[in-house]
Amino acid sequence: MEPVIRCKIIRHTHVFQPGNVVEVRRRIIEKSENQPVSGYYIPDIGDGTPGIIPLDAAEPVADNAIPGDSYHGKCVLTSVSNYYKNPGEAGSSLQTGTIKPENVRVIHYADCQQLVFHMPAYAWDAGTFRLTNTCSGEVLEEKPVRNRLNGGTMILTNTLPYRPGFYAMEADWPDGRTHRISFIKFSEGFPKAPFENATAAMLRAIRNEEVHLYSEPDPSYSSPPCLLPLVQNSDQQRLRDYQGIDSTTTPTENGEKVYPTSAISATHPTEENLAVRPASGIFPTLEYTQSGRGGSIYYHEGPIRISFGWEFGGGNAVAILFMPETKHWEAQTGTPLARRDEILRFVCEQVIRDQAPGCRYEICENSISIVR
């Protein structure tokens, strides 16, 4: 392992603002032909690449400058990559089984932080999960992926106990295919108000968004004329295009799409929908994301936003939704425990209307099964 010290930033450098305490390698990198200034090595300058913090931009502080066993500084994702440990073994699975940056989320609660992602396939037989402090090189956790699974694909990590520093999570497969997620844990209160030349990930973290990184657009892709995203209409269980046309279509033998004759350009809440309006008076909606065999369902109700992980089930179970246990509900959702049953009932019924007509739900302590 590399010896490390902690330094307090006194001049803004990279993504580190004055007052931030940063872990750096103790050995100073001297000024040279290829290095314009002397400084401390850090493995991540905010975009996943290594660099240095100049000596005149930081001052060493005592290691106990950040006491405690819970650290509430923000976690900011800086890089998500997929690769083979031995490039000679690379195969097509790298293209079909990758973790996309937009599918890795950081969720901050009042007294809990979670980094959540899904393996691109059922991962019981995957390889090793490894968490490393990339500044010191210390391996903080190493165990079979199966021991870190929440379900069959989701890996959820509580990052609150991690001291401010630089970290990388790796999860691999027996064939050497590896997924790597790099992130920085900041001192409490950082990063704060947008600063000059802030990365897009930093700006999203400051706004408390859960997704910090997005895939680069494909330069070879050209959008067809008038193509606009489909919009999920949860009230009517339909997808509608930019013209309001129902896009729940049936392809003909020649591949053409046939729109139902009942398609209409606008919909309104029905009397039945209004009857189940929640206590807040704001009608909630659901947003769905998918990554491989799982994803997230987001409950929106005014300022309330709750994330539920999900994955495909087996046997009679169409899907399994994961939810906070009763004792963790208020801390992880920010809503009163008295509203838990109401919210879960809405989620279950709406998921069935949107995604699994004809199914029913079974609620357990920390999961919900959507079954045939």
C-alpha positions as a Markdown table, in Angstrom:
| # | Residue | x | y | z |
|---|---|---|---|---|
| 1 | Met | 0.0 | 0.0 | 0.0 |
| 2 | Glu | 1.0 | 3.6 | -0.6 |
| 3 | Pro | 1.3 | 5.8 | 2.5 |
| 4 | Val | -1.2 | 8.7 | 2.5 |
| 5 | Ile | -1.9 | 11.9 | 4.3 |
| 6 | Arg | -4.8 | 14.3 | 4.4 |
| 7 | Cys | -4.6 | 17.9 | 3.1 |
| 8 | Lys | -6.9 | 20.8 | 3.4 |
| 9 | Ile | -7.5 | 22.6 | 0.1 |
| 10 | Ile | -6.6 | 26.3 | 0.3 |
| 11 | Arg | -6.8 | 27.2 | -3.4 |
| 12 | His | -9.3 | 25.8 | -5.8 |
| 13 | Thr | -7.8 | 23.0 | -7.9 |
| 14 | His | -9.5 | 20.6 | -10.3 |
| 15 | Val | -12.9 | 19.9 | -8.6 |
| 16 | Phe | -11.7 | 20.5 | -5.0 |
| 17 | Gln | -12.9 | 23.8 | -3.4 |
| 18 | Pro | -11.1 | 25.6 | -0.5 |
| 19 | Gly | -11.9 | 24.0 | 2.8 |
| 20 | Asn | -12.3 | 20.5 | 1.4 |
| 21 | Val | -10.1 | 17.8 | 3.0 |
| 22 | Val | -8.6 | 15.4 | 0.5 |
| 23 | Glu | -6.6 | 12.2 | 0.9 |
| 24 | Val | -3.4 | 12.3 | -1.1 |
| 25 | Arg | -0.3 | 10.2 | -1.4 |
| 26 | Arg | 2.4 | 11.3 | 1.0 |
| 27 | Arg | 5.3 | 11.1 | -1.5 |
| 28 | Ile | 5.6 | 14.4 | -3.3 |
| 29 | Ile | 5.9 | 14.4 | -7.1 |
| 30 | Glu | 8.7 | 16.8 | -7.9 |
| 31 | Lys | 8.6 | 19.4 | -10.6 |
| 32 | Ser | 10.2 | 18.0 | -13.9 |
| 33 | Glu | 10.2 | 18.4 | -17.6 |
| 34 | Asn | 6.9 | 16.7 | -17.9 |
| 35 | Gln | 5.5 | 18.0 | -14.6 |
| 36 | Pro | 5.2 | 21.8 | -14.4 |
| 37 | Val | 4.7 | 22.0 | -10.6 |
| 38 | Ser | 5.5 | 19.9 | -7.6 |
| 39 | Gly | 2.5 | 18.4 | -5.8 |
| 40 | Tyr | 0.7 | 15.5 | -4.2 |
| 41 | Tyr | -0.6 | 12.6 | -6.4 |
| 42 | Ile | -4.3 | 11.9 | -6.5 |
| 43 | Pro | -5.9 | 9.0 | -8.5 |
| 44 | Asp | -8.9 | 11.1 | -9.8 |
| 45 | Ile | -9.1 | 14.8 | -10.6 |
| 46 | Gly | -12.9 | 14.5 | -11.1 |
| 47 | Asp | -13.1 | 12.8 | -14.4 |
| 48 | Gly | -11.6 | 9.4 | -13.6 |
| 49 | Thr | -8.0 | 10.3 | -14.6 |
| 50 | Pro | -5.1 | 10.8 | -12.2 |
| 51 | Gly | -3.3 | 14.1 | -11.5 |
| 52 | Ile | -1.7 | 16.1 | -8.8 |
| 53 | Ile | -2.7 | 18.8 | -6.3 |
| 54 | Pro | 0.0 | 21.5 | -6.3 |
| 55 | Leu | 1.9 | 22.1 | -3.1 |
| 56 | Asp | 0.7 | 25.7 | -2.9 |
| 57 | Ala | -3.0 | 24.6 | -3.2 |
| 58 | Ala | -3.1 | 22.4 | -0.1 |
| 59 | Glu | -1.7 | 22.1 | 3.5 |
| 60 | Pro | -1.4 | 18.9 | 5.5 |
| 61 | Val | -3.7 | 18.4 | 8.4 |
| 62 | Ala | -3.9 | 15.8 | 11.2 |
| 63 | Asp | -5.5 | 12.5 | 10.2 |
| 64 | Asn | -8.3 | 13.0 | 12.8 |
| 65 | Ala | -9.4 | 16.2 | 11.1 |
| 66 | Ile | -12.6 | 14.4 | 10.1 |
| 67 | Pro | -13.6 | 12.4 | 13.2 |
| 68 | Gly | -16.5 | 9.9 | 13.4 |
| 69 | Asp | -17.7 | 6.7 | 11.7 |
| 70 | Ser | -20.3 | 8.3 | 9.4 |
| 71 | Tyr | -19.3 | 10.8 | 6.7 |
| 72 | His | -22.0 | 12.8 | 5.1 |
| 73 | Gly | -20.1 | 14.4 | 2.2 |
| 74 | Lys | -21.4 | 13.7 | -1.2 |
| 75 | Cys | -20.3 | 10.7 | -3.3 |
| 76 | Val | -19.8 | 11.8 | -6.9 |
| 77 | Leu | -19.4 | 9.3 | -9.7 |
| 78 | Thr | -16.4 | 10.1 | -12.0 |
| 79 | Ser | -16.1 | 7.1 | -14.3 |
| 80 | Val | -17.9 | 3.9 | -15.3 |
| 81 | Ser | -15.9 | 1.4 | -17.6 |
| 82 | Asn | -16.2 | -2.2 | -18.8 |
| 83 | Tyr | -13.1 | -4.1 | -19.9 |
| 84 | Tyr | -11.4 | -7.4 | -19.9 |
| 85 | Lys | -8.5 | -8.0 | -17.6 |
| 86 | Asn | -6.7 | -9.9 | -20.4 |
| 87 | Pro | -7.5 | -8.0 | -23.6 |
| 88 | Gly | -6.7 | -11.1 | -25.6 |
| 89 | Glu | -9.8 | -12.8 | -24.1 |
| 90 | Ala | -12.2 | -10.0 | -25.2 |
| 91 | Gly | -15.3 | -11.2 | -26.8 |
| 92 | Ser | -18.7 | -10.0 | -28.0 |
| 93 | Ser | -20.1 | -10.1 | -24.4 |
| 94 | Leu | -18.4 | -6.7 | -23.8 |
| 95 | Gln | -20.8 | -5.1 | -26.2 |
| 96 | Thr | -23.9 | -7.0 | -24.9 |
| 97 | Gly | -23.2 | -7.1 | -21.2 |
| 98 | Thr | -22.0 | -3.7 | -20.1 |
| 99 | Ile | -23.0 | -1.4 | -17.3 |
| 100 | Lys | -23.9 | 2.0 | -18.7 |
| 101 | Pro | -23.0 | 5.2 | -16.8 |
| 102 | Glu | -26.6 | 6.3 | -16.6 |
| 103 | Asn | -27.6 | 3.1 | -14.9 |
| 104 | Val | -25.4 | 3.8 | -11.8 |
| 105 | Arg | -27.1 | 5.9 | -9.3 |
| 106 | Val | -26.1 | 7.6 | -6.0 |
| 107 | Ile | -28.9 | 8.2 | -3.6 |
| 108 | His | -28.5 | 10.4 | -0.6 |
| 109 | Tyr | -30.9 | 10.1 | 2.4 |
| 110 | Ala | -30.8 | 12.0 | 5.6 |
| 111 | Asp | -28.8 | 9.4 | 7.4 |
| 112 | Cys | -27.9 | 6.9 | 4.6 |
| 113 | Gln | -26.1 | 7.0 | 1.3 |
| 114 | Gln | -26.5 | 4.3 | -1.3 |
| 115 | Leu | -24.6 | 3.5 | -4.6 |
| 116 | Val | -26.8 | 1.3 | -6.7 |
| 117 | Phe | -26.2 | -0.6 | -10.0 |
| 118 | His | -27.3 | -3.7 | -11.7 |
| 119 | Met | -25.1 | -6.4 | -13.1 |
| 120 | Pro | -26.0 | -6.8 | -16.8 |
| 121 | Ala | -27.1 | -10.4 | -16.4 |
| 122 | Tyr | -28.1 | -12.8 | -13.6 |
| 123 | Ala | -25.0 | -12.7 | -11.4 |
| 124 | Trp | -25.2 | -15.6 | -9.0 |
| 125 | Asp | -22.3 | -17.2 | -10.9 |
| 126 | Ala | -20.3 | -14.0 | -11.5 |
| 127 | Gly | -16.8 | -13.6 | -10.1 |
| 128 | Thr | -15.5 | -11.2 | -7.4 |
| 129 | Phe | -16.7 | -7.9 | -6.0 |
| 130 | Arg | -13.8 | -5.7 | -4.9 |
| 131 | Leu | -13.8 | -2.2 | -3.3 |
| 132 | Thr | -10.5 | -0.4 | -3.3 |
| 133 | Asn | -9.2 | 2.9 | -1.9 |
| 134 | Thr | -7.4 | 4.0 | -5.1 |
| 135 | Cys | -5.2 | 6.5 | -3.3 |
| 136 | Ser | -3.6 | 4.0 | -0.9 |
| 137 | Gly | -4.3 | 0.9 | -3.0 |
| 138 | Glu | -5.9 | -0.8 | 0.1 |
| 139 | Val | -8.5 | -3.4 | -0.8 |
| 140 | Leu | -11.4 | -2.6 | 1.7 |
| 141 | Glu | -13.7 | -5.4 | 0.6 |
| 142 | Glu | -13.3 | -8.5 | -1.5 |
| 143 | Lys | -15.9 | -11.3 | -1.7 |
| 144 | Pro | -17.9 | -13.2 | -4.3 |
| 145 | Val | -20.4 | -11.1 | -6.2 |
| 146 | Arg | -23.2 | -13.5 | -5.0 |
| 147 | Asn | -22.6 | -12.3 | -1.4 |
| 148 | Arg | -23.2 | -8.7 | -2.4 |
| 149 | Leu | -26.4 | -9.3 | -4.5 |
| 150 | Asn | -29.7 | -7.8 | -3.5 |
| 151 | Gly | -31.8 | -10.2 | -5.6 |
| 152 | Gly | -30.2 | -11.6 | -8.8 |
| 153 | Thr | -28.6 | -8.5 | -10.3 |
| 154 | Met | -28.7 | -5.5 | -8.0 |
| 155 | Ile | -25.6 | -4.5 | -5.9 |
| 156 | Leu | -26.4 | -1.9 | -3.3 |
| 157 | Thr | -23.7 | -0.3 | -1.2 |
| 158 | Asn | -24.0 | 2.0 | 1.8 |
| 159 | Thr | -21.3 | 4.6 | 1.3 |
| 160 | Leu | -21.9 | 6.5 | 4.5 |
| 161 | Pro | -19.1 | 4.8 | 6.5 |
| 162 | Tyr | -16.5 | 5.6 | 3.8 |
| 163 | Arg | -14.1 | 8.4 | 4.8 |
| 164 | Pro | -13.6 | 11.2 | 2.2 |
| 165 | Gly | -11.3 | 9.8 | -0.4 |
| 166 | Phe | -11.0 | 8.1 | -3.8 |
| 167 | Tyr | -12.7 | 4.7 | -4.4 |
| 168 | Ala | -13.3 | 2.1 | -7.1 |
| 169 | Met | -15.8 | -0.8 | -7.2 |
| 170 | Glu | -15.1 | -3.7 | -9.5 |
| 171 | Ala | -17.3 | -6.7 | -10.2 |
| 172 | Asp | -16.0 | -9.3 | -12.6 |
| 173 | Trp | -17.0 | -12.5 | -14.4 |
| 174 | Pro | -15.2 | -15.9 | -14.7 |
| 175 | Asp | -14.2 | -14.9 | -18.3 |
| 176 | Gly | -12.3 | -11.8 | -17.1 |
| 177 | Arg | -15.0 | -9.3 | -18.1 |
| 178 | Thr | -14.9 | -6.5 | -15.5 |
| 179 | His | -17.1 | -3.6 | -14.6 |
| 180 | Arg | -15.4 | -0.7 | -12.8 |
| 181 | Ile | -17.1 | 2.3 | -11.1 |
| 182 | Ser | -14.9 | 5.1 | -9.8 |
| 183 | Phe | -16.2 | 7.8 | -7.4 |
| 184 | Ile | -15.0 | 10.5 | -5.0 |
| 185 | Lys | -16.3 | 10.8 | -1.5 |
| 186 | Phe | -16.1 | 14.5 | -0.5 |
| 187 | Ser | -15.9 | 16.2 | 2.9 |
| 188 | Glu | -19.3 | 17.1 | 4.3 |
| 189 | Gly | -20.6 | 20.2 | 2.6 |
| 190 | Phe | -18.7 | 19.6 | -0.7 |
| 191 | Pro | -19.0 | 20.1 | -3.5 |
| 192 | Lys | -21.1 | 23.1 | -3.1 |
| 193 | Ala | -22.5 | 26.0 | -5.2 |
| 194 | Pro | -21.6 | 25.6 | -8.9 |
| 195 | Phe | -18.1 | 26.7 | -9.6 |
| 196 | Glu | -16.2 | 27.7 | -12.8 |
| 197 | Asn | -15.4 | 24.8 | -15.1 |
| 198 | Ala | -17.3 | 22.3 | -13.0 |
| 199 | Thr | -17.8 | 18.9 | -14.7 |
| 200 | Ala | -21.3 | 17.9 | -15.6 |
| 201 | Ala | -21.2 | 15.1 | -13.0 |
| 202 | Met | -20.3 | 17.7 | -10.3 |
| 203 | Leu | -23.2 | 19.9 | -11.3 |
| 204 | Arg | -25.6 | 17.0 | -11.2 |
| 205 | Ala | -24.3 | 16.0 | -7.7 |
| 206 | Ile | -24.7 | 19.6 | -6.4 |
| 207 | Arg | -28.3 | 19.5 | -7.7 |
| 208 | Asn | -28.8 | 16.2 | -5.7 |
| 209 | Glu | -29.5 | 14.3 | -8.9 |
| 210 | Glu | -29.0 | 10.5 | -8.6 |
| 211 | Val | -27.5 | 10.0 | -12.1 |
| 212 | His | -24.1 | 11.8 | -12.5 |
| 213 | Leu | -22.8 | 10.3 | -15.7 |
| 214 | Tyr | -24.3 | 9.6 | -19.1 |
| 215 | Ser | -23.0 | 7.7 | -22.1 |
| 216 | Glu | -21.4 | 9.6 | -25.0 |
| 217 | Pro | -23.8 | 9.9 | -28.0 |
| 218 | Asp | -23.1 | 7.7 | -30.9 |
| 219 | Pro | -21.5 | 9.9 | -33.6 |
| 220 | Ser | -22.8 | 7.7 | -36.3 |
| 221 | Tyr | -26.4 | 7.9 | -35.3 |
| 222 | Ser | -28.7 | 10.2 | -37.2 |
| 223 | Ser | -32.2 | 10.9 | -35.9 |
| 224 | Pro | -35.1 | 10.1 | -38.3 |
| 225 | Pro | -37.3 | 13.0 | -39.2 |
| 226 | Cys | -39.8 | 14.1 | -36.5 |
| 227 | Leu | -38.7 | 11.4 | -34.1 |
| 228 | Leu | -39.6 | 12.4 | -30.5 |
| 229 | Pro | -39.6 | 10.3 | -27.4 |
| 230 | Leu | -42.6 | 8.3 | -26.4 |
| 231 | Val | -44.4 | 9.4 | -23.3 |
| 232 | Gln | -45.7 | 7.0 | -20.7 |
| 233 | Asn | -49.3 | 7.8 | -19.8 |
| 234 | Ser | -49.8 | 5.9 | -16.6 |
| 235 | Asp | -53.4 | 6.8 | -16.2 |
| 236 | Gln | -54.5 | 5.1 | -19.4 |
| 237 | Gln | -51.8 | 2.4 | -19.5 |
| 238 | Arg | -50.6 | 3.7 | -22.9 |
| 239 | Leu | -47.4 | 4.9 | -24.7 |
| 240 | Arg | -48.1 | 8.0 | -26.9 |
| 241 | Asp | -45.9 | 9.6 | -29.4 |
| 242 | Tyr | -45.4 | 13.3 | -30.1 |
| 243 | Gln | -48.7 | 13.5 | -31.9 |
| 244 | Gly | -50.7 | 11.9 | -29.1 |
| 245 | Ile | -51.1 | 8.7 | -31.1 |
| 246 | Asp | -51.2 | 5.5 | -29.1 |
| 247 | Ser | -48.0 | 3.6 | -29.9 |
| 248 | Thr | -49.1 | 0.3 | -28.3 |
| 249 | Thr | -48.9 | -1.2 | -31.8 |
| 250 | Thr | -49.1 | -4.6 | -33.4 |
| 251 | Pro | -46.7 | -5.3 | -36.3 |
| 252 | Thr | -48.1 | -6.8 | -39.4 |
| 253 | Glu | -46.4 | -9.6 | -41.3 |
| 254 | Asn | -44.3 | -7.1 | -43.4 |
| 255 | Gly | -43.1 | -5.4 | -40.2 |
| 256 | Glu | -45.3 | -2.3 | -40.5 |
| 257 | Lys | -47.0 | -1.0 | -37.3 |
| 258 | Val | -50.7 | -0.8 | -36.9 |
| 259 | Tyr | -52.1 | 1.7 | -34.4 |
| 260 | Pro | -55.4 | 0.9 | -32.5 |
| 261 | Thr | -58.4 | 2.7 | -33.8 |
| 262 | Ser | -59.1 | 3.8 | -30.2 |
| 263 | Ala | -56.0 | 6.0 | -30.2 |
| 264 | Ile | -56.7 | 9.5 | -29.1 |
| 265 | Ser | -54.6 | 12.7 | -28.8 |
| 266 | Ala | -55.3 | 13.6 | -25.2 |
| 267 | Thr | -56.4 | 11.9 | -22.0 |
| 268 | His | -57.8 | 13.1 | -18.7 |
| 269 | Pro | -57.9 | 11.6 | -15.3 |
| 270 | Thr | -61.0 | 9.4 | -14.9 |
| 271 | Glu | -63.4 | 9.4 | -11.9 |
| 272 | Glu | -61.8 | 6.1 | -10.9 |
| 273 | Asn | -58.3 | 7.7 | -10.9 |
| 274 | Leu | -59.5 | 10.7 | -8.9 |
| 275 | Ala | -61.0 | 8.4 | -6.3 |
| 276 | Val | -57.5 | 7.1 | -5.3 |
| 277 | Arg | -55.9 | 10.5 | -5.1 |
| 278 | Pro | -53.5 | 10.4 | -2.1 |
| 279 | Ala | -53.7 | 12.4 | 1.1 |
| 280 | Ser | -51.3 | 15.0 | -0.3 |
| 281 | Gly | -53.8 | 16.0 | -3.0 |
| 282 | Ile | -51.2 | 15.5 | -5.7 |
| 283 | Phe | -51.7 | 12.6 | -8.0 |
| 284 | Pro | -48.5 | 10.5 | -8.1 |
| 285 | Thr | -46.8 | 9.1 | -11.2 |
| 286 | Leu | -44.2 | 6.4 | -11.8 |
| 287 | Glu | -41.1 | 6.4 | -13.9 |
| 288 | Tyr | -39.4 | 3.2 | -15.1 |
| 289 | Thr | -35.8 | 2.5 | -16.0 |
| 290 | Gln | -34.2 | -0.8 | -17.1 |
| 291 | Ser | -30.6 | -2.0 | -17.2 |
| 292 | Gly | -30.2 | -5.7 | -18.2 |
| 293 | Arg | -32.5 | -7.8 | -16.1 |
| 294 | Gly | -33.4 | -5.1 | -13.6 |
| 295 | Gly | -33.7 | -1.4 | -13.0 |
| 296 | Ser | -35.5 | 1.2 | -10.9 |
| 297 | Ile | -39.0 | 2.5 | -10.5 |
| 298 | Tyr | -39.3 | 6.1 | -9.3 |
| 299 | Tyr | -42.4 | 7.3 | -7.4 |
| 300 | His | -43.1 | 11.0 | -8.0 |
| 301 | Glu | -45.5 | 13.0 | -5.9 |
| 302 | Gly | -44.8 | 16.7 | -5.9 |
| 303 | Pro | -41.4 | 17.0 | -4.0 |
| 304 | Ile | -41.5 | 13.4 | -3.0 |
| 305 | Arg | -39.3 | 11.1 | -5.0 |
| 306 | Ile | -38.8 | 7.4 | -3.9 |
| 307 | Ser | -36.7 | 4.8 | -5.7 |
| 308 | Phe | -37.5 | 1.1 | -5.8 |
| 309 | Gly | -35.1 | -1.3 | -7.3 |
| 310 | Trp | -36.6 | -4.2 | -9.4 |
| 311 | Glu | -35.6 | -7.2 | -11.3 |
| 312 | Phe | -37.3 | -10.0 | -13.4 |
| 313 | Gly | -38.5 | -12.9 | -11.3 |
| 314 | Gly | -38.7 | -16.6 | -11.9 |
| 315 | Gly | -41.5 | -19.2 | -11.8 |
| 316 | Asn | -44.8 | -17.4 | -11.2 |
| 317 | Ala | -43.1 | -14.2 | -10.3 |
| 318 | Val | -43.0 | -11.8 | -13.2 |
| 319 | Ala | -40.9 | -9.2 | -11.3 |
| 320 | Ile | -39.6 | -8.5 | -7.8 |
| 321 | Leu | -39.6 | -4.9 | -6.4 |
| 322 | Phe | -37.3 | -4.0 | -3.5 |
| 323 | Met | -38.3 | -1.6 | -0.8 |
| 324 | Pro | -37.0 | -0.3 | 2.5 |
| 325 | Glu | -38.0 | -2.3 | 5.6 |
| 326 | Thr | -40.5 | -0.6 | 8.0 |
| 327 | Lys | -37.7 | 0.4 | 10.4 |
| 328 | His | -35.8 | 2.2 | 7.6 |
| 329 | Trp | -38.7 | 3.6 | 5.7 |
| 330 | Glu | -38.7 | 7.2 | 7.0 |
| 331 | Ala | -34.9 | 7.5 | 6.9 |
| 332 | Gln | -34.6 | 6.2 | 3.3 |
| 333 | Thr | -37.7 | 7.8 | 1.8 |
| 334 | Gly | -38.3 | 11.0 | 3.8 |
| 335 | Thr | -42.0 | 10.2 | 4.1 |
| 336 | Pro | -44.0 | 9.4 | 7.2 |
| 337 | Leu | -44.3 | 5.7 | 8.1 |
| 338 | Ala | -48.1 | 6.3 | 8.2 |
| 339 | Arg | -48.0 | 6.7 | 4.4 |
| 340 | Arg | -46.0 | 3.6 | 3.7 |
| 341 | Asp | -49.0 | 1.3 | 3.0 |
| 342 | Glu | -50.7 | 3.9 | 0.8 |
| 343 | Ile | -47.6 | 4.5 | -1.3 |
| 344 | Leu | -46.8 | 0.8 | -1.7 |
| 345 | Arg | -50.4 | 0.0 | -2.7 |
| 346 | Phe | -50.3 | 2.7 | -5.4 |
| 347 | Val | -47.0 | 1.5 | -6.7 |
| 348 | Cys | -48.1 | -2.1 | -6.9 |
| 349 | Glu | -51.4 | -1.3 | -8.6 |
| 350 | Gln | -49.9 | 1.1 | -11.0 |
| 351 | Val | -47.0 | -1.3 | -11.9 |
| 352 | Ile | -49.6 | -3.9 | -12.7 |
| 353 | Arg | -51.7 | -1.5 | -14.8 |
| 354 | Asp | -48.6 | -0.2 | -16.7 |
| 355 | Gln | -46.5 | -3.3 | -17.0 |
| 356 | Ala | -48.3 | -6.5 | -16.0 |
| 357 | Pro | -52.0 | -6.5 | -16.6 |
| 358 | Gly | -53.8 | -9.5 | -15.1 |
| 359 | Cys | -51.2 | -10.0 | -12.4 |
| 360 | Arg | -51.4 | -9.6 | -8.6 |
| 361 | Tyr | -48.9 | -8.5 | -6.0 |
| 362 | Glu | -47.6 | -10.0 | -2.7 |
| 363 | Ile | -45.9 | -7.7 | -0.2 |
| 364 | Cys | -43.2 | -9.1 | 2.0 |
| 365 | Glu | -40.9 | -7.4 | 4.6 |
| 366 | Asn | -38.6 | -5.8 | 2.1 |
| 367 | Ser | -39.8 | -6.8 | -1.3 |
| 368 | Ile | -42.9 | -7.1 | -3.5 |
| 369 | Ser | -43.6 | -9.9 | -5.9 |
| 370 | Ile | -45.6 | -9.3 | -9.0 |
| 371 | Val | -47.1 | -12.8 | -9.7 |
| 372 | Arg | -49.2 | -14.3 | -12.4 |
